[in-house]
Amino acid sequence: MLLLYNFGISLYRAVIFIASFFNQKAQLFRKGRQNIFDFIETKVDGKHKHVWFHFASLGEFEQGRTVLEQLKKNYPDKKIIVTFFSPSGYEIRKNYALADGVFYLPLDTRKNARQFIELIQPEIAIFTKYEFWFHYFQLLHERKVPLLIISGIFRPDQLFFKWYGGFYRSMLDCVTHFFVQNTESVELLSGLNYQNVSLSGDTRFDRVAENVLTVKSLPLIEKFCGQAPVFIAGSTWPQDEQLVTALIAAYPQWKFIIAPHEIDSAHVEQLLRLVPGALRYTQLNAQLPQPDSQVMVIDNIGLLSSIYQYGKIVYIGGGFGVSIHNTLEAAAFGLPVIFGPKYDKFHEAKDLLRLNAAITIKSMDELSAAFEKLQKDTNAGPAAKKYVQDKTGSTKQILSYLEQYV
C-alpha cells in the first residue's frame, strides 16, 4: 500500500505540473515549492525548536488561529512555523506576523519529510481538522515529537474505518492526541481503540466570537450601507449569484453586498455584467463621493468576516456546488443564514436549521420565500448568535493540554 501511496504523490506532482501551464492555482502550487528547502533554510534558525502549525488552506488557518495566537500570547518566546498545502492559504497569510516562517508544505515523500523536519526542528506539531500525511506523521512519531489534531472531524465513510484501511489507520497511530468536534468522531475513534481523544468542539467558534469583539469598521462599506437594511451574499459562485441578483429589483429598499468566492477578473466582470451599475469595492475612493448604487461587489479577499457587522440577512454560497462555505462568521454577528442544499458535511449548518436560525433553499422561489420570512423573524438572528456563544471554549481546553509540552 505504501508503494501505491508514493505513486499517488508522484502522480499528483505530475498532474500539478501539467495543470500549472493553464491554471493559476496549480502554477502557484508548483512555483511555491520550487527551491523550497533553500527558502526555508534562509528563514529558519535550525538551532531553535519550533512549534509547527499546519493548515490545509485559509479556512483551516482561521479555524486553528485562536490556538496559535493564544499560545504565542502565553509563551511569547516560542518560535512558530506555519505551513499550508493550498495556495489559497499561503498566498493570503505568507506574511503572517506571529509566525517565524510561513511556507508551502513540501509534498509528502520520505526524503522531503526528513529534510523539512530537520530544518524546522519541531518540538510539537499541530494539524487542524484534517490532512494526514504518511511520511510526515511517521517521522514525527519516530522522533517522539508530539502530534495533535485539533478541531478534528471523522466520518464513517473515511478510509480509516474501512476493513481495507489499515495503511491509513497507521497514520492515526502516530497522533498523540485528538481534539474532535463531535461525539460521532469520538465514537468512531473509540471503535478503533483510540482512547487519546477529547471532545473539545470546534475552535472556529472561538475564532468567530473573537472576531465580533475585535472587528474594525470599514468606512467605505459603512458609507455604502447608510441607513438601509443590508443583504450580504458571501462566498458565492455563479449559480448562487444568479439567484441572489434576481432579488435586487424586487427589494429596492435593501442594499446588497456580494462577495464572490473567486475574485479573478473574469468572474468579477461576469458578476458586474449581471448587475449593471454595481459598485466595485477596490475602485472606490474614501476621499470621493460614492456613486449611488444598490449593489456592491467585493473584489478582494479578507473583508467578508468584517462586512457581516453591517448585515441583516446573509446568504452563504457553495450549496449548489461541492458544499456550503463558512456560516459561523455570519451567525456570530447574530445574522440569520440562507444557504443551498449541499450542507451535509457541516454539523453547524444542521444545528442552525434545527434552531430555526437558518433556512436551506433549492430554487429562486424558495430563496424569495426565505428572504421574506427572515425579514419578519425576530428570533432567528439572536438564536444564531447564542448558538455560537454557547459553543466557545475549545481553545482553552487545547491550551490547557499543551502546557505539558511547551
C-alpha positions in Angstrom: 0.0 0.0 0.0 2.9 2.3 0.7 4.1 1.9 -2.9 0.6 2.9 -4.1 0.6 5.9 -1.8 4.0 7.0 -3.0 2.9 6.5 -6.6 -0.1 8.7 -5.9 2.1 11.5 -4.6 4.2 11.3 -7.7 1.2 11.3 -10.0 -0.2 14.3 -8.2 3.1 16.2 -8.7 2.9 15.4 -12.5 -0.7 16.5 -12.7 0.1 19.8 -11.0 3.0 20.3 -13.3 0.8 19.9 -16.4 -2.1 21.9 -14.9 0.3 24.8 -14.0 0.6 25.8 -17.6 -3.1 26.9 -17.8 -4.3 27.1 -14.1 -3.2 29.9 -11.8 -3.6 27.9 -8.6 -1.7 25.0 -9.9 1.1 27.4 -11.0 1.3 28.9 -7.6 1.3 25.4 -6.0 4.2 24.4 -8.2 6.3 27.6 -8.1 5.8 28.0 -4.4 7.5 24.6 -3.9 10.5 25.3 -6.2 13.7 25.5 -4.1 11.5 25.3 -1.0 14.2 23.9 1.2 16.7 26.7 0.3 14.0 29.2 1.1 13.2 27.6 4.5 16.9 27.5 5.3 17.3 31.2 4.8 14.3 31.9 7.1 14.6 29.4 9.9 17.2 29.2 12.6 17.8 25.5 12.9 19.4 25.9 16.3 15.9 26.6 17.8 13.0 24.3 18.3 9.7 25.4 16.7 6.0 24.8 17.3 4.7 23.7 13.9 1.2 24.5 12.8 0.0 23.0 9.6 -3.2 24.1 7.7 -4.7 22.7 4.5 -5.9 26.1 3.4 -7.2 29.5 4.6 -10.3 28.1 6.2 -8.3 25.8 8.4 -6.0 28.6 9.3 -8.9 30.7 10.6 -10.1 27.6 12.4 -6.8 27.0 14.3 -5.7 30.6 14.5 -7.1 31.1 18.1 -4.9 28.3 19.4 -1.8 29.7 17.6 -2.4 33.2 18.8 -3.2 32.3 22.4 -0.2 30.0 22.5 2.0 32.9 21.4 0.4 35.2 23.9 1.0 32.7 26.7 4.5 31.8 25.6 5.9 34.9 23.6 9.4 33.4 23.3 8.1 30.3 21.4 9.1 30.2 17.7 6.3 29.3 15.4 6.3 27.7 11.9 3.2 27.7 9.7 2.7 25.6 6.6 -0.1 25.4 4.1 -0.9 22.8 1.5 -3.0 25.1 -0.7 -2.1 28.4 -2.4 -5.3 30.0 -1.1 -3.9 29.8 2.4 -0.3 30.5 1.7 -0.7 33.4 -0.6 -3.0 35.3 1.8 -1.1 34.5 5.0 2.5 34.3 3.9 3.4 37.5 5.8 1.5 36.5 9.0 3.2 38.4 11.7 3.1 35.9 14.6 5.0 33.2 12.6 8.7 33.0 12.4 8.3 31.3 9.0 5.3 30.6 6.7 5.9 28.0 3.9 4.2 25.7 1.5 4.4 22.1 2.8 6.7 20.1 0.6 4.9 17.1 -1.0 4.8 14.1 1.3 7.8 11.9 0.3 10.1 10.3 2.8 13.0 12.5 1.6 11.0 15.7 1.8 9.6 15.0 5.2 13.0 14.2 6.7 14.6 17.3 5.2 11.7 19.6 6.3 11.6 18.2 9.9 15.4 18.5 10.2 15.2 22.1 9.1 12.5 23.3 11.4 13.2 21.1 14.4 9.6 20.8 15.7 9.0 20.4 19.4 5.4 19.8 18.7 3.2 19.6 15.6 -0.4 20.8 15.4 -2.6 19.9 12.5 -6.1 21.5 12.1 -9.2 19.5 11.2 -7.7 17.1 8.7 -4.8 16.3 6.3 -3.0 13.1 7.1 0.4 12.7 5.5 2.1 9.3 6.0 5.8 10.2 5.9 5.5 13.4 8.0 3.4 11.5 10.6 5.8 8.6 10.7 8.9 10.7 11.1 7.3 12.8 13.9 6.4 9.5 15.6 9.9 8.1 15.2 11.4 11.2 16.6 8.9 11.3 19.5 7.6 14.7 18.5 4.0 15.1 19.9 1.4 15.4 17.2 -2.0 16.9 17.8 -5.1 17.0 15.6 -7.3 19.9 16.7 -10.9 20.5 15.6 -10.8 17.1 14.0 -13.8 15.6 12.5 -14.3 12.0 11.4 -17.0 10.3 9.3 -17.8 6.6 8.7 -17.1 6.8 5.0 -13.4 7.7 5.6 -10.8 5.1 4.7 -9.7 4.8 8.3 -12.9 3.0 9.1 -12.9 0.6 6.2 -11.9 -3.0 6.5 -9.1 -2.4 4.0 -8.0 0.9 5.7 -5.0 -0.5 7.7 -2.5 1.7 5.9 -4.5 4.8 6.7 -5.1 3.7 10.3 -1.3 3.5 10.8 -1.3 7.3 10.4 -3.7 7.6 13.3 -1.3 5.6 15.4 1.2 8.5 15.1 -1.2 11.0 16.7 -0.5 11.9 20.3 -4.0 13.3 21.0 -7.1 14.0 19.0 -9.3 17.0 19.8 -12.5 16.4 17.9 -15.6 18.4 17.1 -18.4 15.9 17.8 -19.4 12.7 19.6 -19.6 10.7 16.3 -15.8 11.3 15.9 -15.2 10.2 19.5 -17.2 7.0 18.9 -15.5 6.2 15.6 -12.1 6.6 17.0 -13.1 4.6 20.2 -14.3 1.9 17.9 -10.7 1.5 16.7 -9.5 1.5 20.3 -8.1 5.0 20.3 -8.6 6.5 23.8 -6.4 9.5 23.3 -9.4 11.5 22.3 -11.1 14.6 23.7 -14.4 16.1 22.7 -13.4 19.7 22.6 -15.7 21.1 19.9 -14.6 23.4 17.1 -12.1 26.2 17.6 -13.9 28.1 14.8 -16.5 29.1 17.4 -13.8 30.8 19.4 -12.4 32.5 16.3 -15.7 33.9 15.1 -16.7 35.0 18.6 -13.4 36.8 19.0 -13.9 38.5 15.5 -17.1 40.0 16.7 -15.4 41.6 19.7 -12.4 42.9 17.7 -14.0 43.8 14.3 -12.9 47.1 12.8 -15.2 49.5 10.9 -15.0 49.6 7.2 -15.7 53.2 6.2 -16.4 52.5 2.5 -18.9 49.8 3.4 -20.5 51.9 6.1 -20.9 54.7 3.7 -22.5 52.5 1.1 -24.9 50.9 3.5 -26.2 54.2 5.0 -29.4 53.5 6.9 -30.7 50.8 4.6 -31.1 47.1 5.6 -28.3 45.1 4.0 -28.5 41.6 2.4 -25.0 40.0 2.2 -24.2 37.2 -0.1 -20.9 35.7 1.0 -18.5 33.2 -0.8 -20.8 33.0 -3.8 -20.4 31.0 -7.0 -22.1 31.8 -10.3 -25.2 29.7 -9.6 -25.6 31.5 -6.2 -25.2 34.8 -7.9 -28.0 34.1 -10.4 -30.4 33.5 -7.6 -29.3 36.4 -5.4 -29.2 39.1 -8.1 -32.8 38.2 -9.0 -33.9 39.6 -5.6 -32.4 43.0 -6.2 -35.2 44.6 -8.3 -37.9 43.2 -6.0 -36.4 44.9 -2.9 -35.3 48.4 -3.8 -35.3 49.5 -0.2 -32.5 47.0 0.5 -28.8 47.3 -0.2 -27.0 44.2 -1.5 -23.3 43.3 -0.9 -22.0 40.3 -3.0 -18.6 38.8 -2.0 -17.8 36.1 -4.6 -15.6 33.1 -3.6 -13.4 33.6 -6.6 -12.3 37.1 -7.4 -10.4 36.6 -10.6 -11.1 39.3 -13.1 -13.2 37.1 -15.4 -15.6 36.2 -12.6 -15.8 39.7 -11.3 -16.5 41.1 -14.7 -19.2 38.4 -15.3 -20.8 39.4 -12.0 -20.7 43.1 -12.9 -22.4 42.4 -16.2 -25.1 40.5 -14.2 -25.7 43.6 -12.0 -25.3 46.7 -14.2 -24.5 49.7 -12.0 -23.0 47.8 -9.2 -20.0 49.4 -7.3 -16.7 47.6 -7.3 -15.1 47.9 -3.9 -11.5 48.3 -5.0 -12.4 51.1 -7.3 -13.9 53.3 -4.6 -12.0 56.2 -3.1 -12.6 57.3 0.5 -11.9 60.9 -0.4 -14.6 61.0 -3.2 -18.4 60.7 -3.1 -19.6 57.2 -3.9 -21.9 56.9 -6.9 -25.5 55.9 -5.9 -26.0 52.2 -6.2 -28.0 49.4 -4.6 -25.3 46.8 -5.0 -21.6 46.5 -4.1 -19.3 43.7 -5.3 -16.4 42.9 -3.0 -13.4 42.1 -5.3 -10.7 41.4 -2.7 -10.1 38.8 -0.1 -10.1 39.2 3.7 -13.0 41.6 4.2 -16.0 39.3 4.4 -15.7 38.4 8.1 -15.8 42.1 8.9 -18.5 43.0 6.4 -21.0 40.8 8.3 -21.3 43.5 11.0 -23.4 45.6 8.6 -25.8 42.9 7.6 -29.4 41.9 8.4 -29.7 38.7 6.5 -27.0 36.6 4.9 -26.8 34.1 2.0 -23.8 31.7 2.1 -22.7 30.4 -1.2 -21.4 27.0 -2.3 -24.5 25.0 -1.6 -25.2 24.3 -5.3 -21.7 23.1 -5.9 -19.5 20.9 -3.7 -20.7 22.3 -0.3 -21.6 25.5 1.5 -18.9 27.8 2.9 -18.5 29.2 6.4 -21.8 30.0 8.1 -20.4 30.7 11.6 -18.8 34.1 10.8 -22.2 35.5 10.0 -24.0 33.7 12.8 -21.6 35.1 15.3 -22.9 38.6 14.4 -26.5 37.4 15.1 -27.4 37.2 11.4 -29.9 34.6 10.1 -28.5 32.5 7.3 -29.7 31.1 4.0 -27.8 28.5 2.0 -28.2 25.9 -0.8 -29.0 22.2 -0.5 -25.5 20.8 -0.1 -24.6 21.2 3.5 -24.5 17.7 4.9 -20.8 17.8 5.9 -21.4 20.7 8.2 -22.8 20.0 11.6 -23.2 23.7 12.4 -25.4 24.2 9.4 -27.7 21.4 10.6 -27.7 22.9 14.1 -28.7 26.3 12.7 -31.5 24.8 10.8 -32.7 22.9 13.8 -32.7 26.2 15.8 -34.6 28.0 13.1 -31.7 30.3 12.7 -31.1 29.3 9.1 -33.1 28.2 6.0 -31.9 26.0 3.2 -33.2 26.6 -0.3 -33.2 24.9 -3.7 -34.7 27.5 -6.1 -35.4 31.2 -6.7 -38.9 30.9 -5.3 -37.6 29.3 -2.1 -34.9 32.0 -1.8 -37.5 34.7 -2.1 -39.8 33.0 0.5 -36.9 32.6 2.9 -35.9 36.2 2.5 -39.5 37.3 3.2 -39.7 35.1 6.2 -36.4 36.2 7.8 -37.3 39.9 7.4 -40.2 39.3 9.9 -38.5 36.8 12.2 -37.1 38.5 15.2 -35.8 35.3 16.8 -33.6 33.8 14.1 -30.7 36.2 14.5 -30.5 36.0 18.3 -30.7 32.2 18.1 -27.7 32.1 15.7 -25.7 34.4 18.0 -26.5 32.3 21.1 -25.6 29.1 19.3 -22.1 30.4 18.6 -21.6 31.8 22.1 -22.6 28.5 23.7 -20.1 26.6 21.7 -16.9 28.6 22.6 -14.2 27.2 24.9 -12.3 24.7 22.7 -9.2 26.9 22.5 -8.9 27.0 26.3 -9.2 23.2 26.5 -6.4 22.6 23.9 -4.1 25.2 25.5 -4.5 23.5 28.9 -3.4 20.2 27.3 -0.4 21.9 25.5 1.0 23.2 28.8 2.7 19.8 29.4 4.7 20.2 26.2 5.5 23.9 25.9 
